[in-house]
Amino acid sequence: MMKKEENNADLSEINQKIVAAGEQLPLVKLKDGSAVQTGTVAAMLHNVRLYNDGERGEIVSQLEAAIPTLVKVGLFDLFSIGEWINGDNAGRRLVGFKAQEFLNSL
């Protein structure tokens, strides 16, 4: 499993795709003391769109890299994994299945 610091560094690079040139997204510390990379939800939504447009490979890897942070910030408490999996949005379904795999591995 990827170390938290490595995951944040990877997400920082992935999340840069959604910001203007020269801008940096910060790493923020949560109340529990853990750090998360900002921009992860926005980058995930962008990548879901790319996935739905037929991109695979690196996009799937980038979506997978986002899952631990998405779990940490409570995205799957707001919208359950079942809600992500149900429906006909292929990218959303993929995120749901990857989140389910991640949570089952804990």
ABEGO torsion letter per residue (X at the ends): XBBAAAAAAAAAAAAAAABBBGBBBBBBBBAAGBBBBBGAAAAAAAAAAAAAAGBBEAAAAAAAAAAAAAAAAGAAAABBAAAAABEABAAAAAAAAAAAAAAAAX
